[in-house]
Amino acid sequence: MLVIVNNRIPDEAKLKLAGYGELLEFSTSGITYDAISGHPDIFFCQSPWRLIVAPNTPVEFLEKLDAQNISYTPGEKPVGSKYPETALYNAVVTSNYLFHNTSVTDVSIVKSTLSFNPACLTQAYAGQAGFSPLSFPQGYTRCNLIALNEGHFITSDRGIEKALKAHHLDVLYVSPAGIVLPGFPNGFFGGCCGVWDDKLFIIGSLRFFPEGENVRQYANESSLEVIELFDGPLYDGGGILFINS
């Protein structure tokens, strides 16, 4: 198991995550703006079938994936310094849905989903029958949305909440106020989290989060155990990716 995390998350969180797999502490320089330069969800899009990786991901991290025999698909467009080039890979893909602002989604994500599960969605998209992502105005979808399982989601974006409810999906909204993202007034809930093996991992402690007990209760109702990675405010590190080799 490879665990991809921002190299800037607190050391206590790294130490705890290291008990679940080998850490890959991610960072970049000179590609995008500093606050998100080490965010995995800016450079990687994880689906149930394939990892999609931005083509300008630093080679040392690609070599690490190769060394772990992790298969991945290179994206078509590079991550850039400003939106929308910062959001190309910031999608959420589950077995049944692709959630993103489809006007910015890198085409490699669409092709990969069609290739591995062409019937996973139900309506037409770009003229291709059998494929219909749920599109939101919010391009930073993975930053703001964590899929607990196919039927339960937590988001810190009201637009995403509205869209999921319109499609009869169960979603908990939480305010992003108080979530730490250095350089910004706040971060976003999805960027604090990762899901693996019936566990919801959170970078921080819910006791510092005003809606922490709502999150804990909702996760437990979704059959997930909450793992709090350090004793401090929630930290938006760009998500946690658990990758099986």
Secondary structure, 3 states (H helix, E strand, C coil): CEEEEECCCCHHHHHHHCCCCEEEEECCCCCCCHHHCCCHHHHEEECCCCEEECCCCCHHHHHHHHHCCCCEEECCCCCCCCCCCCCCCCCEECCCCEEECCCCCCHHHHHHHHHHCCCCCCCCECCECCCCCEECCCCCHHHHEEECCCCEEEECCHHHHHHHHHCCCEEEECCCCCCECCCCCCCCCHHHEEEECCEEEECCCHHHCCCHHHHHHHHHHCCCEEEECCCCCCECCCCCEEECC
